[in-house]
Amino acid sequence: MSRDPVIDDFRTQIDEVDRAILAAVNRRLELVAALKRHKDEHGVDFVDTAREEQLLAAREQDNTGPLSRDGLRSFYTALLALCKRELG
């Protein structure tokens, strides 16, 4: 901990947000795993590039900043790649 209570407070808030992000990513992985099982059972390809583009466009519409469009696309591209890598 620093000697500056303002820094400590910001760090505490950032830690809380990071824990929420981690929980959300894990929940997303659980949902995508269930979707993948369903798709596998029904002979549907796991990766749907049209859906990925639709998701990116929707998140761009949701984004009110300060995250840039390029930042948002980079984040979701990495998230989608992570899900594919984790779930095979």
N, C-alpha and C positions, 0 to 999 in steps of 0.2 A: 504494500500500500504506500501511496505517496503521502507527503505531508500536506498536500493541498486537498481539502475536503471537496472542492468542486470537481477536481480530477477524479477523486474516488467515487463521487456520485455518478459522473458520466460513465466511468468504468463499470459500476454496478448496473446501470441501466443497459449498457451495451451487452454485458453478460446475460442479462435477462432476455434481451432480444435474441442473442445467439442461441440460448436454450430453446426459445420458441421456434427459431428457424430449424434447429436440429430436430425437434419434435415434429414439425411440419414435414420435413424431408422424410423422416422415418415413416410417418403416416402415409405420405404420398407413395413411398416404396411398397407399403403394405397393399394399398389400393391397386397400384399398377401390377403387383404380383397376382392379385386376385383376378384382375382383368386378363392378364397373360394366361392364367390357368383356364379361364373361360374360353379365350380365343383358341388355345391349344386343343381343348375338348371339342371345339366346333370347326377346326381346320381353318381358322382365320389367321392370317399373318400377324405377327406381333407388332411389327413396325408399320405405321400408317403415315407416310410422309405428308399426305394431304391434311390429316388431322393435326400433325405437328405444326404445319403452317397456319392452320386455323387457330390453334392454341396461341401461337406467337402473335398473330394479329389481334386476338381477343385481349391478351395481356397488354399489348401496346395501347389498346383502347382504355384499359383499366388504369394504366400508369399515369399518375399525376405528378411524378417527379419527386425528388430531384434526379432520379435515375434516368439517364439518357436512353434514347431508343436503341443505340448501339450497345449500351451497357445491359439493357433488358434482354436483347437478343443474345448477347454473349452468356448472360446468366442462364437463360432457359436452354440454350444450346448445350451448355455444360451440364445442366440438370438432366436433360433428356439423355445425353450420353452416359451420365452416371447411372441412370435407371436401367438403360440397356446393358451396361457393363455388369451391374449388380445382379440383374435378373436373367442374363444370358439371352 
